[in-house]
């Protein structure tokens, strides 16, 4: 989403969420930081963080807090390692 256009419809939100999940699975092996995702999608850190929090509410990802960084893990990776 490099056009700078803010998503405002549910289709745009769903599309960005799918892009994030695809990026996490195929580029980051299931774990990523907010900054990495923002850079990979060409969106701001704040926008990426907002979508990651929505995905956490949807139970698609889990947030792991480290000093100064949020690590996001795909849920299926978390359940496999438990």
FIZA-581383 format. One record per residue (C-alpha): residue number from 1; residue in one letter; x, y, z. Coordinates in steps of 0.001 Angstrom, whole numbers. Example, Ala and Ser with C-alpha at 12.3 -4.5 7.8 and 13.67 -1.06 7.14 Angstrom:
# residues 2
 seq type      c1      c2      c3
   1    A   12300   -4500    7800
   2    S   13670   -1060    7140
//
This chain:
# residues 82
 seq type      c1      c2      c3
   1    X       0       0       0
   2    X    2547    2519   -1137
   3    X     131    5040   -2616
   4    X    -239    6902     669
   5    X   -4008    6381     496
   6    X   -5497    5499    3864
   7    X   -7637    2385    3904
   8    X  -11168    3206    4909
   9    X  -13282     284    3782
  10    X  -13460   -3163    5268
  11    X  -12156   -4577    1958
  12    X   -9010   -2462    2251
  13    X   -8531   -3537    5863
  14    X   -9039   -7203    5004
  15    X   -6609   -6887    2093
  16    X   -3916   -5319    4263
  17    X   -4410   -7957    6953
  18    X   -4008  -10686    4307
  19    X    -857   -8988    3009
  20    X     562   -8834    6528
  21    X    -149  -12501    7203
  22    X    1339  -13477    3833
  23    X    4455  -11397    4501
  24    X    4869  -12871    7967
  25    X    4509  -16417    6701
  26    X    6633  -16183    3555
  27    X    9209  -13485    4282
  28    X    9669  -13543    8048
  29    X    9111  -17247    8896
  30    X    6206  -16477   11201
  31    X    7838  -13864   13444
  32    X    8386  -10170   12816
  33    X    8595   -6732   14369
  34    X    6217   -3889   13641
  35    X    9045   -1984   11918
  36    X    9841   -4888    9597
  37    X    6204   -5209    8581
  38    X    5824   -1466    8053
  39    X    8892   -1442    5804
  40    X    7746   -4510    3887
  41    X    4345   -2986    3160
  42    X    5411     627    2707
  43    X    3165    1883    5514
  44    X    3914    3829    8683
  45    X    4882    2115   11926
  46    X    1675    3396   13550
  47    X    -491    1927   10801
  48    X    1324   -1416   10966
  49    X     966   -1502   14753
  50    X   -2772    -789   14476
  51    X   -3258   -3690   12069
  52    X   -1138   -6007   14196
  53    X   -3249   -5198   17247
  54    X   -6381   -5965   15205
  55    X   -4849   -9281   14112
  56    X   -4061  -10050   17762
  57    X   -7713   -9384   18659
  58    X   -8686  -11687   15750
  59    X   -6334  -14298   17322
  60    X   -4230  -14575   14152
  61    X   -1022  -13369   15836
  62    X     377  -13110   19324
  63    X    2406  -10169   20637
  64    X    5587  -10768   22588
  65    X    6940   -7645   24260
  66    X   10700   -7178   24472
  67    X   12652   -4093   25501
  68    X   11517   -1362   23129
  69    X   10133   -3785   20535
  70    X    6976   -5758   19824
  71    X    7537   -9173   18303
  72    X    4576  -10603   16455
  73    X    4237  -14370   16042
  74    X    1723  -16183   13876
  75    X    -603  -18131   16168
  76    X     -88  -21438   14381
  77    X    3651  -21186   15138
  78    X    2923  -20535   18808
  79    X     609  -23533   19129
  80    X    3111  -25852   17404
  81    X    5903  -24996   19811
  82    X    3760  -25326   22943
//
